[in-house]
Amino acid sequence: MKFFRKRWQRILLASGIVIALLAAALVFWAGSEIASPPRRTLHAYHQDYLNHPSAHGMVIQKYTTLDATPCLVCSPEPSGHWGERGSKLRQQLTERGIVLRPAAEIVGTLVLLHGRKGRKEDYLPIAERFCAAGFRCVIPDLPAHGDHPHPLATYGVREAELPARVLAETAQHFSFEAQPSGLLGMSMGGSVAMHAAARANAPWKCLIIIASFDSFSQVIEAQASQKIGTLLGPLLARGTDAIYRSKTGIALADIEPRRHAATISLPTLIAHGTADRVASLQAGKNLFDALPNTTLKRWLEIPAAGHDNVLITDYPLYAELSSWMLTHVPMGK
């Protein structure tokens, strides 16, 4: 009996050590991936846009800012030839009674910010639609994503000045007027956009946030609890925070877009999928509620949309987004 008891004690001790090592590895992986997500490579549809932009109704130009941020500048194709997505959007907008300008007449510039694990080329189908509505689109790679050389993402804390700087530099380089301008961000890009819109002297006429969140630390804790339960989830979240803080010098709790939302007076549309399990519908609603009541704001729910498909459902989302931008960005609106 004594022999078997010692044997079981050794087995339990070894099992405990293995579990502890696995937990530590999981915590280290989670914190590291939040700080430096795996980079998305170029796909065939990206290359199709880059190699045949006129087939999508666009002229695409590349630029790298002084701090090495890679950007794409997408403008409407002057001949007025629209791609499939652009033609559909123009029809939807016309049916809403919106009078669209000729292709050569650009009504403003939009800066589009991608989500976590994304890259600038992911937003070329979105730019195709906005170009058809009359906008020029500037799409940067955010730090730790795409071809951006910086290895760490801080979800707006250190990227808040990036959108305005990208707008100013591309406008100067390509000799176009930076104003009027609007800002759109999804998920992580939404957090960056909220930080950017709250900066003093921000250049934006209006703001769109898609599938984002009010508090990043709460999102991480909710995701951890979904994966390993409500008992261990908060522990995993705290460990993840410690690793993220060690890599970036920033706590997850410092990434809190709702604090910045409380200072925003720009016309703001916040859209969220009702089936989002990454950033919950309530997280999006909390962000919307944090906007001042004096701010012109609109809450938009996309039925049955999750986090990853919120931009590609049958819901006429782009007609809604374009209508908002066309109402608030062009001069005189």
N, C-alpha and C positions, 0 to 999 in steps of 0.2 A: 504493500500500500504506500509506503514512504517513497519507493522508487517511482511509482506512477504519479504521486502527488508532485514530486520534483519535476518530473517530465512535463506535466501539464503546466506547471509554473513557468518552465522555460518556454513552452509553446506560447503561453499567453503573453509573456514578456516580449518574445520575438514578434508576435502579432501586433502588440502595441507599438513596438518600434517601427514596424513596417507601415502601420496606419498613420503614425505621426509623420514619417517621412513622406508618405503620399500626400497627406494634408499640407505639409510644408511646400511640397512641389506644386500642388494645386494653387496655393496662395501666391507663390512666386510667379507661376505662369499667368494667373489672372491679373495681378498687378502690372506685370511686364507687358502683357498684351494691351491693356488699357493705355499704357504710356506709349507703346510702340506697336500699333496693330500690324498684322501681316499686310504687306502691300499688294494691292490688286494689280495684276498685269493687264496689258492691252489685249482686248478681244477683237474678234473678226469684225464686229459691228462698229467698233471704234475706228478701225482701219478704213472701213467703208466710208465713214463720214470724213475722215482726214484726207483720203485719196480722191473722193468724189463729192466735195462739199456742195457744188452747184446742183447736184441731183437732189439735195435736201434743202434747196433754196437759200444757201448761205455762202458767204465768203469767210474762210477761217484763216486767221493769222496767229502766229506764235510770238510770244514775248516772255522774257525772263527779267524780273525786276532787279533792282540794285542789290536786294538782299537774297537773290537767287530763288525767288518764288516763280515757278513756271506758270504761265497763263495761256489761255486761248481767248482770242477776241473774235466773236462771231457776229457778222453783220448780214442784213438781208441782201440777197442776190439782186443786183440792180435791175435785172431784166424783168423781175416780177414772177419768175418761175418758182413755184413752191413745191416742196416735197409733199409726200402723202400726209404726214402729220400736220404740216403747216396748212395745207389746203383744207383739211378737216376742221382745224381750229378757226380759220377765217370764215368758213361757212357757219359754224356755231356762233361766232361773234356777230356776224351779219344778221342771223336769225334773232339775235337779242336786240337788234336795232342799233348796233354800234357801227358807226361809219369809219372805215379803215382808210388810212392814208396810202398813197402810192408807194411802191416798193422802195424807191430812191429816197423817200422822206422818212428819216428816222426820228422818232418822237422822244427818245430818251435812251439811257443806258442802264442795264441791270447787272449787278454783280451776283453771281450764283455760287453758293457754298455747299459743297457735297458733304455727305455724312461719313461716319466712321467706317473705315476699310474701303472707302470709295476713292475716286480720282476724278480729275477734271473732265476726262473724256466721257465719263458716265453721264454727264449732263448735256452732251451734244443733242440727244433727242429732245431735251427740254428747251435748249437754245433754238432748235429748229422751229418750235412752236412760237416762242416769244419773238423770234425774228419775223415770223409771218404776221405777228400782231403789230410790228413796227418798231421793235426794240433792237438795239445792239446789246450783246451779252458778253460779259467778261467773266471767265471761269478760271480761278486759280486752283492749283494743288495746295491743300492745307498742309502744315508741317506734319512730318511722319507719314505722309500719304503720297501716292503717285510718284512723281519725280522730284518732289521737294527734298532737298538734302538734309534738312533738320530732322533729327531722329525722334523727337518727343512731341506728343500732342498734349495741350493743356486746355482744350475745349473752350477757348475764348479768353482765358485769364491772361495769356501772353500774346494771343492772336488778335486782340480787339482792334488794334490799329491797322491790321493787314488789309481788310477790304477797302478802306478809304485810300490807303497808299497804293494799292493795285489799281484802283480807279484813276487816281491822279497820274501815275506813271504811264499807264497805257494810253490815257488821253493825250498826254504830252508827246509820247513816242509816235502815235498814229495820227496826231493832229486832228483830234475831234474834241468837241465840247464835253467836258465831264458832266455838266448839268443839263437837264435834270436827270436824276438817278434814283434807282430803287434797289433794295437789298432783299435777297431771298436766301434762306438757309434751311436745310433739312437735318434733323436729328442732331449730331454733333455740330454740323454747320449752322443749325438753328441756334445752338448755344453761342457759337462764335458771333452770329448775326445779332443776337440780343446784347451781347457785350459791346459789339461795335456800334449799335444804334444808340446806346446810352452814353457814348463818349461826347465830351464837349465839342461843339461845332461839327457834329457828324453831318455829312453832306446829303443824307438820304431824304427823299420826299415821302417814302412810305416803306413798309416792312411786311414781309411774309415769312412766317415760321411754320414748318411742316414737320409733324411727328417728332417734336422735341420734348423737353422736360423742364420742370421747375427747379429740381434739386438733383444733382448727379449722384450724390451719396445715397439718396433714397432709391434712385433707380438701381444702383449696384446692389443694395441690400435686398430689394425686391427680386432681382434676378437671381441672386444667390439663394434666397429662400425658395424660389421656384424649383431650383435644381437639387438642393439637398435638404430642404425642409426648413420650417420656421425656427427650429431649435438651433441648428448649426449654421443657418444662413447668415445671421448677423455676425457670427464669429469669423466666417469666411470673408465677409465684407470688411470687417475691421483689419484683418490680415492683409487683404487686397489694398486697403487704404495705406497701410504701413509701407508696403512695397512701392506703391505708386509715389508716395511722398518721398521715399528714399531716392527715387530716380529723377523726380521732377522738382522737388522742393516745395510742392503744392499739395495740400490735402484735398481729398475728394469733396469735402464740405465747402471748400473755397469756390467750387464750380457750382454756382447757385444763380441761374438766370433770373429767377423770380425777383431777386434784389435789384437787378438792373431794369427789369420790366417796370418796376414801381416808379422809375424816373422817366419813362418814355412817353413822349407826346405825339410821336408820328402816327399817322393812320396805320393800323396794324391788323393784319389778318392772320389768324392761327388756325391751321387745318390739322386734323388728326384722324387716324383710322380707328373705327370703333372696336376692332379686334386686335389692336396692337398689344403684344405681350412683351415687348422690349422696353418701350417707354409707354406706360399705361395711358389710357384715355384720361384718367383722373390727373395724371402728371401734366398732360397738356392743358387740361381745364384749369388746373391750379396756376399754370403760367399765364393763361388768359386772364384769370381773375386778379392776378397780381398787377396787371396793367391798370393805371388810374381810370376811374370812371369818367374823367374828363377827356380821355383819349378816345378818338374815333376808332372803334375796334369791332372786329367781326370774328365769331367762332364758327368753324365749319367742320362738321363731322362727315367722314367718308365711310359710307355703310360697308360693313364686313371687311374692311381693309386692315391688313396687318402692317407691321413695320416695314417689311421688305417689299411689299407690293403696293404700298399706298400711292405710288405714282403711276401705276399701270393697271388700274381697275377700269370698269366700264363707266364709272362716274365721270361726268364732264368736268373734271378738276381743272384742266388747263383753261377752259372757258371762264371759270370762276377766278382763277389767278390772274389771267390776262385782263379781265374786266376790272379787277381791283387796281392793277398796275396802270391801265389806261385811264382810269378815273383819277388817280392821285399823282402820277409821275409827270406827265407832260405839262409844260408851262401853261399857265392860264387855267388849269383844272383845279 
